Amino acid sequence: MAKLIFYRLMAAMRQKASNSKAKPAPAVETSESINNQIAAFLKSGGEIQQIAKGVSGQTFGPSKQITLGKK
């Protein structure tokens, strides 16, 4: 009888532990759905810009390096 209670208790604990972890949302995007979104974007007047290979979107401004003393 004690073994049966123990096993039921363990089963209940296992269920609680597995239910407490949230599963990530499944990936639902497919090539077809992405292509449909691109087509809708272009049809609504959107424009796709092609960026040359090796070009970064980073803009360069004044240096953020801090100089504490002269060398």
C-alpha positions in Angstrom: 0.0 0.0 0.0 2.8 2.4 0.9 4.5 1.7 -2.5 1.3 2.5 -4.4 1.0 5.8 -2.6 4.7 6.6 -3.2 4.4 5.8 -6.9 1.2 8.0 -7.3 3.0 10.8 -5.4 6.0 10.5 -7.7 3.7 10.5 -10.8 1.9 13.6 -9.6 5.2 15.4 -9.0 6.5 14.5 -12.5 3.3 15.9 -14.1 3.6 19.2 -12.2 7.3 19.6 -13.2 6.6 18.8 -16.9 3.5 21.2 -17.0 5.4 24.1 -15.4 7.9 24.4 -18.3 6.5 26.5 -21.2 7.1 25.1 -24.6 8.3 27.6 -27.3 5.9 28.4 -30.1 6.4 26.2 -33.1 8.0 27.7 -36.2 5.2 28.2 -38.6 6.9 30.2 -41.3 7.5 28.4 -44.6 9.2 29.6 -47.8 5.7 29.9 -49.4 4.3 32.1 -46.6 7.4 34.3 -46.6 7.1 34.7 -50.4 3.4 35.6 -50.0 4.4 38.2 -47.4 7.0 39.7 -49.8 4.5 39.7 -52.7 1.9 41.5 -50.5 4.6 44.0 -49.4 5.6 44.8 -53.0 2.0 45.0 -54.1 1.2 47.6 -51.4 4.0 49.8 -52.8 6.8 48.6 -50.6 10.3 48.6 -52.0 13.2 46.3 -51.5 16.7 47.8 -51.4 19.7 45.7 -52.4 22.7 46.5 -50.3 26.2 45.8 -51.8 28.1 42.9 -50.4 30.4 44.0 -47.5 28.4 47.2 -46.7 27.3 47.7 -43.2 24.4 49.7 -41.8 26.6 51.0 -39.1 27.1 54.8 -39.2 30.4 56.2 -37.9 30.4 59.2 -35.6 32.7 60.7 -33.1 34.9 58.3 -31.2 33.4 56.9 -28.0 36.8 55.9 -26.7 37.6 57.5 -23.3 41.1 58.8 -22.9 42.1 59.0 -19.2 45.6 60.4 -19.5 48.4 61.2 -21.8 51.0 58.6 -22.7 
